[in-house]
């Protein structure tokens, strides 16, 4: 209570800290139902937005009442300067925008409803549709920029003000929020693991509760999906988002286990489970974060090892190192099992008239094919560009365990000419009440057949390229093709407008398609994004942000990218400058700094394949890290 007492209005101070903790607990709920989203704000789809707005509102009330801000002026001036840069970038982007002719009032549903209330609205719509659309879009983008700054960098400043007023209580509530959110994710993922290992009851539970968290398939008719195949994602929409969250949750949970006074096994077990969850996301983002955090942690430990030779220090390092090593071994084992959940062998016994295929299949994997989940063989003709025709499904009639076999007949449409469609692909799929989709990405082979000398003959079982988290530098494995490709698109856009960029993500959407190389346009996911924008218009369907750094360069140019990186450079510079202070303080305080630093730079590494707008994590961590620097400077934590 000592820190809280430094706020004159104790009840409001407690409420702000509670809002702060609640915002952190809510981080996993980053895609809420549309009716709950806060309009205008990019962060409006995150549940954390509500406690953050309440907390910032309380701060403004107290600041106005006391006629003070509590925030060091240099941080306020930096945020204002960055806002000015982005504001001028936005205005410049509006002035040079080359696609105004394609903008009209019909692309903005709310504007159409507003104009329809005006007398003689039909004549206005016919004559001034383009001008009204331009004015509306310009005002909307500038207002959006202002409110986004308030709820992102403004959130960071609010946290700094909390530290100035409440001191160590900010860190206590931060840890409670992270641990609370991590426990929620862990409880959910226990059920998720049972589902992934074939438990029908767990699939039923997740089918019921997942739609309570978010609107399933609300974007592009598939995202976020009800399930994510063989990959752990917990409460998040994607496995990569869970990996980003765990970049902070794992270091914090390890620290919490080390300093927790009660010898409760829960606190020791939590970081182990979180590390296993990280490795079973099968996400390249996860492996990138782990490499970055392990490298930095090793460097800091080596530096500290030279300064401290106490047995207590070595005991803690060795003991927790063994825990982490065990978690990594278990996690890699689970990853290997889940990556190849399904395995199937095909034996073609007869082909009649080049379209009736009789074959025997064998379940050669560990996963049982339960008939309740409606396992099928799906087959289709394919052309040279692998476009399908005449797809048919054959249901596997019974439950099949490892070693079980079954005979099926596939009756494809008979073709009179094999010039266009000369290939057949047969693969295993699930079409049940709980989970649907092809299973090639989860280890199941595909069977290919080809017309040779006028006859359909089997070629070989194709081992599909499953998503492999270790293929971090591959340009083709998993989502890497569109990831590296879209990063290149952002870079190309930035090259055209290198100083100020194109003026924000909304305006960037108009530049994307023209900068996509032909080789990338054949990617299935990129094709989906292109079709969606062509059908719905530039401002009704947007390309996702793939990587924060090239995105900043594209939308706000070199100035914007430098402005985004300045806080991290500032934090690094001060940490190096203060190293004699925080490397020689007592061990518990050293570990607190150690794990926050490792987590923050792991988070920054995640933005190579992610964005600050996916979760509320970056803006909260930015405020915490600046508060940490202030506490080191004052020798208070």
Secondary structure, DSSP 8 states (H G I E B T S, - for coil): -TTGGGSSSHHHHHHHHHHHHHHHHGGG--S--GGGS-TT-TTTTSTHHHHHHHHHHHHHHHHHHHT---S-HHHHHHHHHHHHHHHHHHHHHHHH-TTGGG--GGG-HHHHHHHTTSTTHHHHHHHHHHHHHHHHHHHHHHHHHHHHHHHTHHHHHHHHHHHHHHTHHHHHHHHHHHHHHHHHHHHHHHHHHHHHTT-HHHHHHHHHHHHHHS-TT-BTTTBS-S--TTS--TTSSSHHHHHHHHHHHHHHHHHHHHH-SS--HHHHHHHHHHHHHHHHT--HHHHHHHHHHHHHHHHHHHHHHHH---HHHHHHHHHHHHHHHHHHHHHHHHHHHHHT---EEEEEEEEETTTEEEEEEEE-SSS-B-GGG-EEEEEEEE-TT--EEEEEEEE--S-B-TT-EEEEEEE----S--SS--EEEEEEEEESSS-EEE-GGGT--EEEEEEETTEEEEEEEE------TT-TT-SSSTTHHHHHHHHHHHHHHHHHTTTT-SSSHHHHHHHHHHHS-TTTTTSHHHHHHHHHHHHH-TTTS------HHHHHHHHHHHHHHHHHHHHHHHHHHHHHHTHHHHTSS-HHHHHHHHHHHHHHHHHHHHTTSS-TTSSSHHHHHHHHHHHHHHHHHTT--
